[in-house]
Amino acid sequence: MEVTVKISGGTLAQIIGRGDITVQCEDPIRVIDILNMLEGKFGKPFGDYVFDRKTGKVQKYLILAVNGVNVSSVKGVDTLIEDHGELLIFSATGGG
């Protein structure tokens, strides 16, 4: 099974060295499984940016979407990704 992970610029894209990556994985796979795989591949900098080390949860400033649907409106990080699916990761920004 193949999943495309797209990173919307910023620090995370710098950590992995590009804006997208294709991951070969087992079917079915959850968003959290992909994030853990990427931490294994890109190490501590990726993990420290994505995960709150105190709680083990994904950082609140990250927005995750599977095939264009925000995972918070589905099953969160337990949302399943199908073959040839797309996981988008981007940082929420604020200001004004």
GUROVO-268436 format. One record per residue (C-alpha): x, y, z. Coordinates in steps of 0.2 Angstrom, whole numbers, plus 5000, padded with zeros to 4 digits. Layout:
% GUROVO-268436
+------+------+------+
|   xx |   yy |   zz |
+------+------+------+
|    X |    Y |    Z |
...
+------+------+------+
% end
This chain:
% GUROVO-268436
+------+------+------+
|   xx |   yy |   zz |
+------+------+------+
| 5000 | 5000 | 5000 |
| 5006 | 5018 | 4996 |
| 5002 | 5034 | 5005 |
| 5007 | 5051 | 5000 |
| 5012 | 5063 | 5014 |
| 5011 | 5082 | 5010 |
| 5019 | 5094 | 5021 |
| 5014 | 5112 | 5020 |
| 5030 | 5121 | 5021 |
| 5039 | 5127 | 5037 |
| 5049 | 5118 | 5049 |
| 5042 | 5101 | 5046 |
| 5047 | 5102 | 5028 |
| 5064 | 5108 | 5033 |
| 5066 | 5093 | 5044 |
| 5061 | 5080 | 5031 |
| 5070 | 5090 | 5017 |
| 5056 | 5091 | 5005 |
| 5037 | 5095 | 5004 |
| 5030 | 5078 | 5001 |
| 5035 | 5059 | 5004 |
| 5028 | 5043 | 4998 |
| 5027 | 5030 | 5011 |
| 5025 | 5011 | 5008 |
| 5015 | 5003 | 5022 |
| 5003 | 4989 | 5027 |
| 4984 | 4991 | 5024 |
| 4975 | 4997 | 5034 |
| 4985 | 5010 | 5042 |
| 4980 | 5025 | 5054 |
| 4986 | 5042 | 5054 |
| 4996 | 5039 | 5070 |
| 5004 | 5024 | 5062 |
| 5011 | 5035 | 5048 |
| 5017 | 5049 | 5060 |
| 5026 | 5035 | 5070 |
| 5034 | 5028 | 5054 |
| 5040 | 5046 | 5049 |
| 5047 | 5049 | 5067 |
| 5057 | 5032 | 5065 |
| 5063 | 5038 | 5048 |
| 5067 | 5056 | 5052 |
| 5071 | 5055 | 5070 |
| 5070 | 5065 | 5085 |
| 5068 | 5082 | 5077 |
| 5052 | 5076 | 5068 |
| 5045 | 5068 | 5084 |
| 5049 | 5083 | 5094 |
| 5040 | 5094 | 5082 |
| 5025 | 5083 | 5079 |
| 5022 | 5076 | 5097 |
| 5019 | 5084 | 5114 |
| 5032 | 5074 | 5124 |
| 5022 | 5076 | 5140 |
| 5006 | 5069 | 5133 |
| 5011 | 5059 | 5119 |
| 4998 | 5067 | 5108 |
| 5000 | 5076 | 5092 |
| 5004 | 5095 | 5094 |
| 4989 | 5106 | 5094 |
| 4996 | 5118 | 5082 |
| 4996 | 5104 | 5068 |
| 4982 | 5101 | 5057 |
| 4980 | 5084 | 5049 |
| 4969 | 5080 | 5034 |
| 4966 | 5063 | 5025 |
| 4961 | 5066 | 5007 |
| 4956 | 5084 | 5011 |
| 4945 | 5080 | 5027 |
| 4952 | 5086 | 5043 |
| 4954 | 5071 | 5054 |
| 4947 | 5080 | 5069 |
| 4930 | 5078 | 5061 |
| 4932 | 5059 | 5059 |
| 4942 | 5048 | 5071 |
| 4957 | 5059 | 5075 |
| 4974 | 5051 | 5073 |
| 4964 | 5034 | 5072 |
| 4957 | 5039 | 5055 |
| 4961 | 5026 | 5042 |
| 4970 | 5030 | 5026 |
| 4967 | 5019 | 5011 |
| 4979 | 5014 | 4997 |
| 4985 | 5029 | 4987 |
| 4977 | 5041 | 5000 |
| 4985 | 5057 | 5005 |
| 4989 | 5064 | 5022 |
| 4992 | 5083 | 5023 |
| 5001 | 5090 | 5038 |
| 5002 | 5108 | 5041 |
| 5005 | 5120 | 5055 |
| 4991 | 5132 | 5060 |
| 4996 | 5150 | 5060 |
| 4989 | 5165 | 5069 |
| 4991 | 5183 | 5069 |
| 4982 | 5198 | 5066 |
+------+------+------+
% end
